[in-house]
């Protein structure tokens, strides 16, 4: 399996943090994501990350902070083994298999 591109990682982080993708995108070069606060984020093919109402009035931002926030959020929300056992009734049956 190939490693996800930077733009795929940014898009996944935005979706994890609650943004929704605007389809069809108002721009041919950027994917557009919108948050509940009305902010628009723009993600380019090679990982360019911008925010603003339109692409022509947008500003470039660093994606590392957003990626780290999304990683922290998903790790915080990840269910424990006990919760998975309780939800799906595994009861440790898969542990004994080799």
C-alpha positions, -999 to 999 in steps of 0.1 A, spaced: 0 0 0 14 34 -9 19 62 15 -9 88 14 1 121 -2 4 153 18 -28 166 3 -46 134 13 -32 137 48 -44 173 51 -79 164 37 -82 135 62 -72 158 91 -98 184 81 -125 158 78 -114 144 113 -117 179 128 -152 183 115 -149 201 82 -169 190 51 -157 190 15 -175 214 -8 -185 195 -40 -181 206 -67 -152 227 -56 -153 264 -66 -117 261 -78 -103 238 -104 -69 237 -87 -79 234 -50 -102 211 -30 -124 232 -8 -134 223 28 -158 243 50 -160 243 88 -190 250 109 -177 284 117 -179 293 80 -141 292 75 -130 278 41 -98 258 37 -82 251 4 -60 221 -3 -38 219 -34 -27 188 -53 9 190 -40 -1 198 -4 -6 236 -5 -28 246 24 -47 279 25 -76 295 43 -100 323 32 -134 330 18 -121 326 -18 -89 312 -32 -79 347 -45 -82 362 -10 -68 332 9 -36 330 29 -11 302 32 -9 284 65 13 256 79 -4 222 78 17 206 106 -5 220 134 -37 207 118 -23 173 111 -10 170 147 -44 181 161 -62 155 140 -37 128 151 -42 137 188 -80 138 184 -81 103 168 -58 88 194 -79 103 221 -111 89 206 -97 55 197 -116 27 216 -97 4 240 -97 -34 237 -122 -37 265 -146 -13 247 -143 -32 214 -149 -65 233 -180 -50 249 -193 -35 216 -187 -64 193 -186 -94 216 -151 -106 207 -143 -116 243 -107 -123 235 -114 -151 210 -89 -136 184 -61 -135 210 -56 -172 211 -53 -176 174 -19 -178 157 
